[in-house]
Amino acid sequence: VKRALQTHRVFMLDQRGTGRSTAVTWQTLAALGDATAQAEYLVNMRADSIVKDCEVIRQTLLGHSSTWTALGQSFGGFCVMTYLSIAPQGLSGALLTGGLPPVDSGCTAEKVYRHTYN
């Protein structure tokens, strides 16, 4: 990060439910109510939801026609791959340091999430 700050403006985004965001626990989920309400909340933790938020932030900070470079490590790598899939026009570059998902025409984010909970 120190080196990147010499030549770039750095916007650091952490995975939801970690860092300074509210942790997802059985207690926080129970407070939301029934399983449907819990599922609706958990959709916000998905990589596609995070990318959609990043696009709003990018457009707000830089304008609709400006792009930025995304760096992803671990789950962030999965988010960057998702970014390349659903909003490539927002990126001028993509840097991955880990978290590469399977690259296969039949492997979609929806399938990965479905198998995670089966």
N, CA and C atoms as a LAMMPS dump frame, in Angstrom:
ITEM: TIMESTEP
0
ITEM: NUMBER OF ATOMS
354
ITEM: BOX BOUNDS ff ff ff
-5.0000000000000000e+02 5.0000000000000000e+02
-5.0000000000000000e+02 5.0000000000000000e+02
-5.0000000000000000e+02 5.0000000000000000e+02
ITEM: ATOMS id mol type element x y z
1 1 1 N 0.831 -1.185 0
2 1 2 C 0 0 0
3 1 3 C 0.878 1.252 0
4 2 1 N 1.961 1.207 0.768
5 2 2 C 2.85 2.367 0.845
6 2 3 C 3.36 2.759 -0.547
7 3 1 N 3.777 1.781 -1.325
8 3 2 C 4.268 2.036 -2.682
9 3 3 C 3.139 2.543 -3.58
10 4 1 N 1.973 1.94 -3.492
11 4 2 C 0.835 2.351 -4.32
12 4 3 C 0.442 3.799 -4.043
13 5 1 N 0.568 4.239 -2.803
14 5 2 C 0.206 5.604 -2.441
15 5 3 C 1.113 6.645 -3.096
16 6 1 N 2.289 6.229 -3.562
17 6 2 C 3.206 7.149 -4.224
18 6 3 C 2.709 7.546 -5.614
19 7 1 N 1.945 6.681 -6.251
20 7 2 C 1.527 6.94 -7.627
21 7 3 C 0.016 6.832 -7.861
22 8 1 N -0.731 6.395 -6.854
23 8 2 C -2.167 6.172 -7.033
24 8 3 C -2.957 6.751 -5.866
25 9 1 N -4.221 7.039 -6.14
26 9 2 C -5.174 7.264 -5.055
27 9 3 C -5.685 5.881 -4.69
28 10 1 N -5.669 5.544 -3.434
29 10 2 C -6.027 4.188 -3.004
30 10 3 C -7.332 4.231 -2.219
31 11 1 N -8.259 3.424 -2.652
32 11 2 C -9.543 3.248 -1.965
33 11 3 C -9.572 1.799 -1.5
34 12 1 N -9.571 1.587 -0.203
35 12 2 C -9.522 0.222 0.326
36 12 3 C -10.91 -0.201 0.79
37 13 1 N -11.334 -1.314 0.262
38 13 2 C -12.647 -1.858 0.58
39 13 3 C -12.445 -3.232 1.199
40 14 1 N -13.064 -3.466 2.317
41 14 2 C -12.956 -4.763 2.973
42 14 3 C -14.222 -5.566 2.74
43 15 1 N -14.095 -6.861 2.874
44 15 2 C -15.243 -7.755 2.717
45 15 3 C -16.292 -7.43 3.774
46 16 1 N -17.546 -7.419 3.363
47 16 2 C -18.62 -7.151 4.317
48 16 3 C -18.616 -8.219 5.411
49 17 1 N -18.959 -7.781 6.594
50 17 2 C -18.992 -8.698 7.725
51 17 3 C -17.627 -8.88 8.376
52 18 1 N -16.621 -8.111 7.918
53 18 2 C -15.284 -8.161 8.505
54 18 3 C -14.818 -6.735 8.751
55 19 1 N -13.651 -6.605 9.323
56 19 2 C -13.102 -5.269 9.543
57 19 3 C -14.014 -4.419 10.406
58 20 1 N -14.362 -3.234 9.918
59 20 2 C -15.186 -2.306 10.691
60 20 3 C -16.68 -2.479 10.446
61 21 1 N -17.044 -3.365 9.534
62 21 2 C -18.47 -3.586 9.296
63 21 3 C -19.03 -4.522 10.361
64 22 1 N -20.33 -4.579 10.46
65 22 2 C -20.986 -5.431 11.445
66 22 3 C -20.768 -6.893 11.086
67 23 1 N -20.234 -7.642 12.017
68 23 2 C -19.993 -9.062 11.79
69 23 3 C -21.325 -9.807 11.639
70 24 1 N -21.311 -10.812 10.781
71 24 2 C -22.494 -11.658 10.629
72 24 3 C -22.339 -12.829 11.587
73 25 1 N -23.225 -12.884 12.552
74 25 2 C -23.224 -13.962 13.54
75 25 3 C -24.633 -14.529 13.629
76 26 1 N -24.784 -15.592 14.347
77 26 2 C -26.131 -16.143 14.492
78 26 3 C -27.034 -15.138 15.215
79 27 1 N -26.42 -14.315 16.094
80 27 2 C -27.216 -13.323 16.815
81 27 3 C -27.705 -12.207 15.879
82 28 1 N -26.809 -11.716 15.01
83 28 2 C -27.229 -10.637 14.112
84 28 3 C -28.235 -11.147 13.096
85 29 1 N -28.068 -12.388 12.652
86 29 2 C -29.048 -12.961 11.723
87 29 3 C -30.398 -13.17 12.402
88 30 1 N -30.383 -13.685 13.621
89 30 2 C -31.635 -13.924 14.348
90 30 3 C -32.404 -12.622 14.548
91 31 1 N -31.681 -11.528 14.741
92 31 2 C -32.332 -10.232 14.951
93 31 3 C -33.062 -9.74 13.705
94 32 1 N -32.72 -10.297 12.548
95 32 2 C -33.374 -9.884 11.299
96 32 3 C -34.749 -10.506 11.12
97 33 1 N -35.007 -11.587 11.839
98 33 2 C -36.309 -12.236 11.721
99 33 3 C -36.227 -13.598 11.072
100 34 1 N -37.146 -13.852 10.167
101 34 2 C -37.257 -15.191 9.573
102 34 3 C -36.179 -15.455 8.522
103 35 1 N -36.178 -16.688 8
104 35 2 C -35.16 -17.12 7.039
105 35 3 C -35.169 -16.272 5.768
106 36 1 N -36.335 -15.817 5.345
107 36 2 C -36.402 -14.993 4.138
108 36 3 C -35.689 -13.661 4.354
109 37 1 N -35.919 -13.035 5.483
110 37 2 C -35.248 -11.765 5.794
111 37 3 C -33.739 -11.963 5.917
112 38 1 N -33.341 -13.075 6.501
113 38 2 C -31.919 -13.371 6.647
114 38 3 C -31.27 -13.578 5.282
115 39 1 N -31.943 -14.315 4.406
116 39 2 C -31.406 -14.566 3.062
117 39 3 C -31.297 -13.263 2.273
118 40 1 N -32.301 -12.394 2.402
119 40 2 C -32.266 -11.109 1.701
120 40 3 C -31.086 -10.26 2.175
121 41 1 N -30.768 -10.341 3.443
122 41 2 C -29.621 -9.612 3.992
123 41 3 C -28.308 -10.208 3.484
124 42 1 N -28.215 -11.524 3.484
125 42 2 C -26.976 -12.192 3.083
126 42 3 C -26.642 -12.017 1.608
127 43 1 N -27.636 -11.722 0.776
128 43 2 C -27.376 -11.443 -0.646
129 43 3 C -26.393 -10.28 -0.771
130 44 1 N -26.432 -9.35 0.176
131 44 2 C -25.532 -8.197 0.14
132 44 3 C -24.07 -8.567 0.353
133 45 1 N -23.793 -9.772 0.816
134 45 2 C -22.429 -10.225 1.066
135 45 3 C -21.799 -10.846 -0.185
136 46 1 N -22.603 -11.081 -1.195
137 46 2 C -22.11 -11.737 -2.399
138 46 3 C -21.206 -10.811 -3.198
139 47 1 N -20.293 -11.411 -3.954
140 47 2 C -19.353 -10.634 -4.762
141 47 3 C -20.071 -9.735 -5.764
142 48 1 N -21.158 -10.21 -6.365
143 48 2 C -21.855 -9.376 -7.347
144 48 3 C -22.459 -8.132 -6.701
145 49 1 N -22.933 -8.242 -5.479
146 49 2 C -23.464 -7.068 -4.772
147 49 3 C -22.339 -6.092 -4.433
148 50 1 N -21.196 -6.607 -4.052
149 50 2 C -20.05 -5.769 -3.722
150 50 3 C -19.578 -5.021 -4.97
151 51 1 N -19.535 -5.695 -6.112
152 51 2 C -19.121 -5.048 -7.361
153 51 3 C -20.105 -3.941 -7.741
154 52 1 N -21.391 -4.202 -7.59
155 52 2 C -22.388 -3.163 -7.907
156 52 3 C -22.166 -1.928 -7.033
157 53 1 N -21.858 -2.14 -5.761
158 53 2 C -21.556 -1.013 -4.88
159 53 3 C -20.288 -0.293 -5.323
160 54 1 N -19.266 -1.049 -5.734
161 54 2 C -18.019 -0.446 -6.202
162 54 3 C -18.266 0.437 -7.422
163 55 1 N -19.161 -0.001 -8.285
164 55 2 C -19.48 0.797 -9.47
165 55 3 C -20.137 2.123 -9.09
166 56 1 N -21.005 2.105 -8.1
167 56 2 C -21.628 3.352 -7.637
168 56 3 C -20.553 4.269 -7.055
169 57 1 N -19.645 3.701 -6.277
170 57 2 C -18.564 4.494 -5.68
171 57 3 C -17.651 5.06 -6.768
172 58 1 N -17.273 4.219 -7.743
173 58 2 C -16.402 4.672 -8.838
174 58 3 C -17.041 5.838 -9.599
175 59 1 N -18.297 5.669 -9.963
176 59 2 C -18.983 6.701 -10.732
177 59 3 C -19.144 7.988 -9.927
178 60 1 N -19.368 7.862 -8.626
179 60 2 C -19.518 9.031 -7.765
180 60 3 C -18.19 9.773 -7.609
181 61 1 N -17.111 9.023 -7.388
182 61 2 C -15.81 9.652 -7.165
183 61 3 C -15.127 10.109 -8.45
184 62 1 N -15.263 9.322 -9.522
185 62 2 C -14.474 9.569 -10.728
186 62 3 C -15.288 10.008 -11.939
187 63 1 N -16.593 9.784 -11.906
188 63 2 C -17.428 10.062 -13.069
189 63 3 C -17.711 8.79 -13.85
190 64 1 N -18.749 8.836 -14.64
191 64 2 C -19.203 7.645 -15.361
192 64 3 C -18.206 7.126 -16.379
193 65 1 N -17.435 8.003 -17
194 65 2 C -16.536 7.557 -18.063
195 65 3 C -15.13 7.214 -17.574
196 66 1 N -14.81 7.529 -16.321
197 66 2 C -13.482 7.213 -15.784
198 66 3 C -13.426 5.77 -15.303
199 67 1 N -12.234 5.211 -15.337
200 67 2 C -12.031 3.828 -14.886
201 67 3 C -11.028 3.81 -13.74
202 68 1 N -10.941 2.66 -13.111
203 68 2 C -9.94 2.471 -12.07
204 68 3 C -9.382 1.06 -12.152
205 69 1 N -8.317 0.823 -11.414
206 69 2 C -7.696 -0.493 -11.352
207 69 3 C -8.091 -1.136 -10.037
208 70 1 N -8.467 -2.394 -10.093
209 70 2 C -8.856 -3.124 -8.889
210 70 3 C -7.776 -4.144 -8.544
211 71 1 N -7.455 -4.231 -7.279
212 71 2 C -6.516 -5.214 -6.752
213 71 3 C -7.281 -6.109 -5.795
214 72 1 N -7.232 -7.412 -6.018
215 72 2 C -7.952 -8.328 -5.155
216 72 3 C -7.059 -9.422 -4.608
217 73 1 N -7.195 -9.675 -3.322
218 73 2 C -6.457 -10.747 -2.653
219 73 3 C -7.462 -11.619 -1.922
220 74 1 N -7.343 -12.931 -2.044
221 74 2 C -8.244 -13.886 -1.418
222 74 3 C -9.668 -13.659 -1.94
223 75 1 N -10.644 -13.377 -1.058
224 75 2 C -12 -13.13 -1.517
225 75 3 C -12.04 -11.938 -2.471
226 76 1 N -11.134 -10.99 -2.27
227 76 2 C -11.034 -9.85 -3.169
228 76 3 C -10.694 -10.269 -4.592
229 77 1 N -9.901 -11.339 -4.744
230 77 2 C -9.606 -11.869 -6.073
231 77 3 C -10.862 -12.372 -6.754
232 78 1 N -11.714 -13.022 -5.989
233 78 2 C -13.002 -13.485 -6.515
234 78 3 C -13.861 -12.281 -6.906
235 79 1 N -13.818 -11.223 -6.086
236 79 2 C -14.587 -10.008 -6.401
237 79 3 C -14.067 -9.349 -7.672
238 80 1 N -12.754 -9.302 -7.857
239 80 2 C -12.196 -8.708 -9.073
240 80 3 C -12.597 -9.526 -10.297
241 81 1 N -12.573 -10.84 -10.189
242 81 2 C -13.019 -11.678 -11.306
243 81 3 C -14.498 -11.414 -11.606
244 82 1 N -15.292 -11.247 -10.566
245 82 2 C -16.705 -10.928 -10.749
246 82 3 C -16.839 -9.557 -11.406
247 83 1 N -16.012 -8.607 -10.993
248 83 2 C -16.005 -7.27 -11.586
249 83 3 C -15.742 -7.366 -13.087
250 84 1 N -14.755 -8.174 -13.465
251 84 2 C -14.432 -8.356 -14.883
252 84 3 C -15.601 -8.967 -15.649
253 85 1 N -16.426 -9.737 -14.97
254 85 2 C -17.558 -10.403 -15.611
255 85 3 C -18.768 -9.494 -15.776
256 86 1 N -19.051 -8.656 -14.764
257 86 2 C -20.305 -7.9 -14.819
258 86 3 C -20.146 -6.408 -15.071
259 87 1 N -18.937 -5.863 -14.898
260 87 2 C -18.754 -4.423 -15.132
261 87 3 C -17.342 -4.122 -15.634
262 88 1 N -16.896 -4.802 -16.679
263 88 2 C -15.52 -4.585 -17.149
264 88 3 C -15.265 -3.157 -17.635
265 89 1 N -16.302 -2.458 -18.056
266 89 2 C -16.151 -1.078 -18.535
267 89 3 C -15.67 -0.14 -17.438
268 90 1 N -15.791 -0.539 -16.181
269 90 2 C -15.351 0.293 -15.073
270 90 3 C -13.885 0.113 -14.711
271 91 1 N -13.235 -0.858 -15.333
272 91 2 C -11.851 -1.178 -14.97
273 91 3 C -10.865 -0.821 -16.067
274 92 1 N -9.756 -0.224 -15.654
275 92 2 C -8.638 -0.029 -16.575
276 92 3 C -7.61 -1.131 -16.367
277 93 1 N -7.713 -1.829 -15.235
278 93 2 C -6.805 -2.935 -14.938
279 93 3 C -7.357 -3.781 -13.82
280 94 1 N -6.87 -5.015 -13.765
281 94 2 C -7.282 -5.944 -12.708
282 94 3 C -6.043 -6.69 -12.228
283 95 1 N -5.764 -6.586 -10.942
284 95 2 C -4.603 -7.226 -10.347
285 95 3 C -5.089 -8.271 -9.347
286 96 1 N -4.6 -9.489 -9.475
287 96 2 C -5.026 -10.583 -8.602
288 96 3 C -3.829 -11.142 -7.852
289 97 1 N -3.964 -11.266 -6.549
290 97 2 C -2.898 -11.86 -5.75
291 97 3 C -3.362 -13.139 -5.078
292 98 1 N -4.504 -13.621 -5.445
293 98 2 C -5.05 -14.848 -4.883
294 98 3 C -6.55 -14.841 -4.995
295 99 1 N -7.148 -15.991 -4.766
296 99 2 C -8.594 -16.084 -4.79
297 99 3 C -9.178 -16.291 -6.166
298 100 1 N -8.405 -16.889 -7.059
299 100 2 C -8.944 -17.146 -8.391
300 100 3 C -10 -18.241 -8.35
301 101 1 N -11.191 -17.941 -8.824
302 101 2 C -12.231 -18.97 -8.896
303 101 3 C -11.993 -19.84 -10.128
304 102 1 N -12.672 -20.98 -10.229
305 102 2 C -12.551 -21.792 -11.433
306 102 3 C -13.01 -20.986 -12.648
307 103 1 N -12.245 -21.05 -13.709
308 103 2 C -12.61 -20.354 -14.932
309 103 3 C -13.111 -21.408 -15.912
310 104 1 N -14.407 -21.449 -16.044
311 104 2 C -15.054 -22.48 -16.839
312 104 3 C -16.392 -21.913 -17.301
313 105 1 N -16.753 -22.156 -18.527
314 105 2 C -17.996 -21.577 -19.051
315 105 3 C -19.224 -22.014 -18.263
316 106 1 N -19.164 -23.176 -17.623
317 106 2 C -20.32 -23.65 -16.862
318 106 3 C -20.3 -23.236 -15.406
319 107 1 N -19.235 -22.555 -14.972
320 107 2 C -19.097 -22.172 -13.569
321 107 3 C -19.509 -20.715 -13.409
322 108 1 N -20.667 -20.481 -12.837
323 108 2 C -21.15 -19.124 -12.603
324 108 3 C -21.108 -18.825 -11.107
325 109 1 N -21.162 -17.554 -10.771
326 109 2 C -21.19 -17.168 -9.356
327 109 3 C -22.378 -17.817 -8.658
328 110 1 N -23.51 -17.866 -9.338
329 110 2 C -24.711 -18.473 -8.75
330 110 3 C -24.455 -19.937 -8.383
331 111 1 N -23.788 -20.674 -9.269
332 111 2 C -23.494 -22.087 -8.99
333 111 3 C -22.526 -22.234 -7.819
334 112 1 N -21.512 -21.35 -7.765
335 112 2 C -20.562 -21.404 -6.654
336 112 3 C -21.293 -21.176 -5.34
337 113 1 N -22.15 -20.147 -5.288
338 113 2 C -22.887 -19.876 -4.057
339 113 3 C -23.825 -21.025 -3.704
340 114 1 N -24.491 -21.603 -4.701
341 114 2 C -25.42 -22.711 -4.456
342 114 3 C -24.665 -23.909 -3.861
343 115 1 N -23.515 -24.251 -4.427
344 115 2 C -22.738 -25.392 -3.936
345 115 3 C -22.131 -25.144 -2.571
346 116 1 N -21.892 -23.88 -2.253
347 116 2 C -21.356 -23.546 -0.947
348 116 3 C -22.295 -23.976 0.17
349 117 1 N -23.58 -23.924 -0.101
350 117 2 C -24.559 -24.214 0.952
351 117 3 C -25.258 -25.551 0.779
352 118 1 N -24.787 -26.365 -0.138
353 118 2 C -25.363 -27.718 -0.312
354 118 3 C -24.546 -28.745 0.437
